[in-house]
Structures are given as C-alpha cells and as structure tokens.
Amino acid sequence: MAYTEDELRELSRRAGVPQEYLQRLMSAEDHDPQDPEGNNILTKKLTIVFDHHVAKCLASPDPIAALRQFGFEETADAFGKR
C-alpha cells in the first residue's frame, strides 16, 4: 500500500518511529528485477526491522544490556566476549 509523504509523516509521528524507517519498509515492496515475483519482500522487511532495532541498541549507553532487552541474546553474548 503506497502512502503520500504527508501520510508517512503522520504515521511516523503517531507511531514514534523515524519517517526514514517507514520509507525503507515501503521501498522493500518496490519491484526488484532480480526478484520479479516478490518472493523476498518479507526478507527485506525483516532485515530493515532487525537493522533498526540493532542500531538503536548499539547507540544506547549500554549496548549489551539493550541487545538483551530486545532479545538479541546471541549478539549480546558475541559483543560481551570482545
């Protein structure tokens, strides 16, 4: 479903997520000549969601605790061993 810039801005404001994040999610549905049937749309969207949450965790004052809070236990363990 396509949204206008104004609709995206309003959705961003109501949801409290960056507008750029919503735009990335929408662009995951754009036609990809390498995937003409759109079989990888869900994979693209999950990658964007994962990237968004990991970035939020890594930018926090205690990245390892933030990773654990979001349930990224293996990632937190890997960072904790460094």
PATOR-599044 format. One line per 8 residues: number of its first residue (from 1); their letters; for each residue x, y, z of N, C-alpha, C, O. Coordinates in nm, 2 decimals, decimal comma. Layout:
NUM	a	X Y Z X Y Z X Y Z X Y Z; ...
//
This chain:
1	maytedel	0,08 -0,12 0,00 0,00 0,00 0,00 0,09 0,12 0,00 0,18 0,14 0,09; 0,07 0,21 -0,09 0,15 0,33 -0,11 0,09 0,45 -0,02 -0,03 0,46 -0,01; 0,18 0,52 0,04 0,14 0,64 0,12 0,20 0,76 0,06 0,31 0,76 0,00; 0,13 0,87 0,08 0,19 1,00 0,04 0,29 1,04 0,15 0,30 0,99 0,26; 0,37 1,14 0,12 0,47 1,20 0,22 0,40 1,24 0,34 0,45 1,22 0,45; 0,29 1,31 0,33 0,21 1,36 0,44 0,16 1,25 0,53 0,16 1,26 0,65; 0,11 1,15 0,46 0,06 1,03 0,54 0,17 0,96 0,61 0,15 0,92 0,73; 0,29 0,95 0,55 0,40 0,89 0,61 0,45 0,97 0,73 0,48 0,92 0,84
9	relsrrag	0,45 1,10 0,72 0,49 1,19 0,82 0,40 1,17 0,94 0,44 1,17 1,06; 0,26 1,16 0,91 0,17 1,15 1,02 0,18 1,01 1,09 0,17 1,00 1,21; 0,20 0,91 1,01 0,22 0,77 1,06 0,35 0,77 1,15 0,35 0,71 1,26; 0,45 0,84 1,11 0,58 0,84 1,18 0,55 0,91 1,32 0,60 0,86 1,42; 0,48 1,02 1,31 0,45 1,10 1,43 0,37 1,01 1,53 0,40 1,01 1,65; 0,27 0,95 1,48 0,18 0,87 1,57 0,25 0,75 1,62 0,23 0,71 1,74; 0,33 0,68 1,54 0,40 0,56 1,59 0,53 0,59 1,67 0,57 0,50 1,74; 0,58 0,71 1,65 0,70 0,74 1,72 0,83 0,67 1,66 0,93 0,65 1,73
17	vpqeylqr	0,82 0,64 1,53 0,94 0,59 1,46 0,98 0,68 1,35 0,90 0,76 1,30; 1,11 0,68 1,32 1,15 0,78 1,22 1,08 0,75 1,08 1,06 0,64 1,04; 1,06 0,86 1,01 0,99 0,86 0,88 1,08 0,78 0,78 1,03 0,71 0,70; 1,21 0,79 0,80 1,30 0,72 0,71 1,29 0,57 0,72 1,30 0,50 0,62; 1,26 0,53 0,84 1,24 0,38 0,87 1,12 0,34 0,79 1,12 0,23 0,73; 1,01 0,41 0,80 0,89 0,37 0,73 0,91 0,37 0,58 0,86 0,29 0,51; 0,98 0,47 0,53 1,01 0,48 0,39 1,09 0,35 0,35 1,07 0,30 0,24; 1,19 0,31 0,43 1,27 0,19 0,39 1,18 0,07 0,39 1,19 -0,01 0,30
25	lmsaedhd	1,08 0,06 0,48 0,99 -0,05 0,48 0,90 -0,05 0,36 0,88 -0,16 0,30; 0,86 0,07 0,32 0,78 0,08 0,20 0,86 0,04 0,07 0,81 -0,03 -0,02; 0,98 0,08 0,07 1,06 0,06 -0,05 1,10 -0,09 -0,07 1,13 -0,13 -0,18; 1,09 -0,17 0,04 1,11 -0,31 0,03 1,01 -0,38 -0,06 1,03 -0,49 -0,12; 0,89 -0,31 -0,08 0,79 -0,37 -0,17 0,81 -0,32 -0,31 0,74 -0,37 -0,40; 0,90 -0,23 -0,34 0,93 -0,19 -0,48 0,97 -0,30 -0,57 1,03 -0,40 -0,52; 0,93 -0,30 -0,69 0,97 -0,40 -0,79 1,12 -0,42 -0,80 1,19 -0,32 -0,81; 1,16 -0,54 -0,79 1,30 -0,58 -0,80 1,32 -0,67 -0,92 1,27 -0,78 -0,92
33	pqdpegnn	1,39 -0,62 -1,02 1,41 -0,71 -1,14 1,47 -0,84 -1,11 1,46 -0,94 -1,19; 1,55 -0,85 -1,00 1,62 -0,97 -0,97 1,52 -1,07 -0,89 1,55 -1,19 -0,88; 1,41 -1,01 -0,85 1,30 -1,09 -0,78 1,17 -1,05 -0,83 1,09 -0,99 -0,76; 1,14 -1,08 -0,96 1,02 -1,03 -1,02 0,89 -1,07 -0,96 0,78 -1,01 -0,97; 0,89 -1,19 -0,89 0,77 -1,24 -0,82 0,75 -1,19 -0,68 0,65 -1,21 -0,62; 0,85 -1,11 -0,63 0,84 -1,05 -0,50 0,85 -1,15 -0,39 0,80 -1,13 -0,28; 0,93 -1,26 -0,41 0,94 -1,36 -0,31 1,03 -1,32 -0,19 1,02 -1,38 -0,08; 1,11 -1,22 -0,21 1,20 -1,18 -0,10 1,15 -1,05 -0,02 1,23 -0,99 0,05
41	iltkklti	1,03 -1,01 -0,04 0,98 -0,89 0,02 0,98 -0,90 0,18 1,03 -0,81 0,25; 0,94 -1,01 0,23 0,93 -1,03 0,37 1,08 -1,03 0,43 1,10 -0,98 0,53; 1,17 -1,10 0,36 1,31 -1,10 0,40 1,36 -0,96 0,40 1,43 -0,92 0,50; 1,33 -0,88 0,30 1,38 -0,74 0,30 1,32 -0,66 0,42 1,40 -0,59 0,49; 1,20 -0,68 0,45 1,13 -0,61 0,56 1,19 -0,65 0,69 1,22 -0,56 0,78; 1,21 -0,78 0,71 1,27 -0,83 0,84 1,41 -0,77 0,86 1,45 -0,74 0,97; 1,48 -0,76 0,75 1,62 -0,71 0,76 1,62 -0,56 0,80 1,70 -0,52 0,88; 1,52 -0,49 0,75 1,51 -0,35 0,79 1,47 -0,33 0,93 1,53 -0,25 1,00
49	vfdhhvak	1,38 -0,42 0,98 1,33 -0,41 1,12 1,45 -0,45 1,21 1,48 -0,38 1,31; 1,52 -0,56 1,17 1,64 -0,60 1,25 1,74 -0,49 1,26 1,79 -0,46 1,36; 1,77 -0,43 1,14 1,87 -0,32 1,14 1,83 -0,21 1,22 1,92 -0,15 1,29; 1,71 -0,17 1,22 1,66 -0,06 1,30 1,68 -0,08 1,45 1,73 0,00 1,52; 1,64 -0,20 1,49 1,65 -0,23 1,64 1,79 -0,25 1,69 1,82 -0,21 1,80; 1,87 -0,32 1,61 2,01 -0,33 1,65 2,08 -0,20 1,65 2,16 -0,17 1,74; 2,05 -0,11 1,56 2,11 0,02 1,56 2,07 0,10 1,69 2,16 0,17 1,75; 1,95 0,09 1,72 1,90 0,15 1,85 1,97 0,10 1,97 2,01 0,17 2,06
57	claspdpi	2,00 -0,03 1,97 2,07 -0,10 2,08 2,21 -0,05 2,09 2,26 -0,02 2,20; 2,28 -0,05 1,97 2,42 -0,02 1,97 2,44 0,13 2,01 2,55 0,17 2,05; 2,34 0,21 1,99 2,36 0,36 2,02 2,32 0,39 2,16 2,34 0,50 2,21; 2,28 0,29 2,24 2,24 0,32 2,37 2,36 0,32 2,46 2,47 0,28 2,42; 2,35 0,38 2,59 2,46 0,39 2,68 2,52 0,25 2,71 2,64 0,24 2,74; 2,43 0,15 2,72 2,48 0,01 2,75 2,43 -0,08 2,64 2,33 -0,15 2,65; 2,51 -0,09 2,53 2,46 -0,17 2,41 2,43 -0,31 2,44 2,33 -0,37 2,39; 2,51 -0,38 2,52 2,49 -0,52 2,55 2,36 -0,54 2,63 2,29 -0,63 2,60
65	aalrqfgf	2,33 -0,46 2,73 2,21 -0,47 2,80 2,09 -0,44 2,71 1,99 -0,51 2,72; 2,10 -0,34 2,62 1,99 -0,31 2,53 1,97 -0,43 2,43 1,85 -0,46 2,40; 2,07 -0,49 2,38 2,06 -0,61 2,30 1,98 -0,72 2,37 1,89 -0,78 2,31; 2,02 -0,74 2,49 1,95 -0,84 2,57 1,80 -0,81 2,59 1,71 -0,89 2,59; 1,77 -0,68 2,62 1,64 -0,63 2,64 1,55 -0,66 2,52 1,43 -0,70 2,53; 1,60 -0,65 2,40 1,53 -0,67 2,27 1,53 -0,82 2,24 1,46 -0,86 2,14; 1,60 -0,90 2,31 1,60 -1,05 2,29 1,71 -1,09 2,20 1,71 -1,21 2,15; 1,81 -1,01 2,17 1,92 -1,05 2,08 2,03 -1,11 2,17 2,14 -1,05 2,18
73	eetadafg	2,00 -1,22 2,23 2,09 -1,28 2,33 2,23 -1,32 2,26 2,33 -1,30 2,32; 2,22 -1,39 2,15 2,35 -1,43 2,09 2,44 -1,32 2,05 2,56 -1,32 2,06; 2,37 -1,21 2,00 2,45 -1,09 1,96 2,51 -1,03 2,08 2,63 -0,99 2,08; 2,44 -1,02 2,19 2,49 -0,97 2,32 2,60 -1,05 2,37 2,71 -1,00 2,41; 2,59 -1,18 2,36 2,70 -1,27 2,40 2,83 -1,25 2,32 2,94 -1,24 2,37; 2,81 -1,23 2,19 2,92 -1,21 2,10 2,99 -1,08 2,13 3,12 -1,08 2,13; 2,92 -0,98 2,16 2,98 -0,85 2,20 3,04 -0,85 2,33 3,14 -0,79 2,36; 2,98 -0,93 2,42 3,03 -0,94 2,56 3,16 -1,01 2,56 3,24 -0,99 2,66
81	kr	3,19 -1,10 2,47 3,32 -1,17 2,46 3,43 -1,09 2,40 3,55 -1,13 2,41; 3,40 -0,98 2,35 3,51 -0,89 2,29 3,59 -0,83 2,39 3,68 -0,75 2,35
//
